[in-house]
């Protein structure tokens, strides 16, 4: 029997979509870019794992909001998440037995993929590395509270 997670509830996914939309539209102009992408990614993993496809639609909308506010191509984060889920997640889960540590590693791999997306689409700077590192740490705190 598996433990319930906050991301198992559809109302939490709707609230996550609202918070991601609000923070990425307002805060991306002034403060932090690509905020909460790791949280949306972990919600994506949970929705696929539990086969909550109705929640997956809202998660794809949250990815779309993040992508449009950051100037990324549409569905890049979704395709990156799907690639990580299909090819990388099974290898990491067999290597790491701890659920929390494997989640931290998968979110780190996701942010490395986001860095490569920015590297292919834009010029990378030290500020981008700093922002992605800060967002990774912030997302780990939020995921640690949620999981």
N, C-alpha and C positions, 0 to 999 in steps of 0.2 A: 504494500500500500504506500503510495507516494504522499509526501506532504503537500498541502495546498500552498500556493504562492499567491501573492497579490495580483500577479499578471494572469491568474486563472479566471478572474472576475471581469466580465465585459464592461462593467461600469468603471473599473480602474483603467481599462484600455481607453475608454472614451475620455476620461480625465487626463490620461497621459497625452492623448492627441491634442486636447485643449491646452495643456501646459506647454507642450512642445511648440505648438503653433504660436502661442502668446509669447513665449520666451525667444523664439527664433525670429519673430517679426520685430519685436521691440528691442531686445537686448543685442541682437546681432549688429545693429547700427552703432551702438554705443559701447558695448562691453565685451561680450564673449561671442566667438563664432562657433558654429556647429555644436551648440549646447544640447546635451542629453542624447546624443546619437548612440552612445553605448547602452543607455537605458532602453532605448527603443530597440536596439539590437538584441538585448537579452529578453525583451518582451517578444520579439520575433522568434527567438529560439524556443521560448516556452509555448508560444502559439502553435508552432510546427510540431513540437514534441507532443502536445496534448491534443492535436488535430482540431484546434479552434479556428476554423477557416474564416468565420465571420470576424473574429478579432484580427486576423491577418490582413484583411482589407483595410481596417483602420490603421494598422501599423504601416502598411504601404503608403497610406495617405500622410502619416507622420514623417516617413522618410522623404516623401515628395515635398513637404513643407520645408524640411531641413535643406534639401537640395536646391530648391528655388531661392531660399533666402541666402544661400552661400554661393550661388552661381555655378553649381555642379550640373551636369547633365541629368535629365530625369531618369529615374530607375537605376542609377549607378550604385547607390547604397543598397538597394534591394538585391541587385545582382551580386554584389560583393557579399552580402549576408548569405545569400543562397549558396554561393560558391564555398564560403567558409563552413556552412552547415553540412553540405554534401561531402566535401573532400577533406577538410581539415579537422572538424569537430570529432569524427570517430577516432582519428589518430591521437588527438590530444587526450580524449577520454580513456583510451587504452593505456596511455603512458602515465597519466596522472589519476590517481584514485580519489583524491579529495575533490569533492564537488565545488567547494568555494575556490580552491586554487585553480582548478580547470576553468571555472567561469572567469576568473581574473586573467588567465592566459588567453582565453578565447577573445575577451574584450580587448586585450592588448594586440592580438593579431588583427582584430577588426580595425583598430586605430592605425596600425601599420598599413593596412590596406587603404584606409582613408588618406594617409600620407602619400601613398603611391598614386592615388587618384589625383590629389592636388599636384603632385610632381608631374604627371602627364598633362594636366589641363592648365596649370598656371606655373608661375615662377615660385619656387619655395624659398622661404626666408627663415631666419631664426625666430621671428615672431610667430610663424605658423607652427614650428616645432614646440614653442613655449605654449601656445594656445591648445594644441592637441595634448600635450602633457598635462596641463591643468585640467582639461576636460576629462582626460582619462582618470585622474585622481578623483575628481568630483563624481564621475560616474561610478567609480568603485565604492565610494562612500554611500551613494544612493542605492546601488545594487546590494551592498552589504546590509543595508537596512531593510530592503524589500525582500531579499532572499532569506 
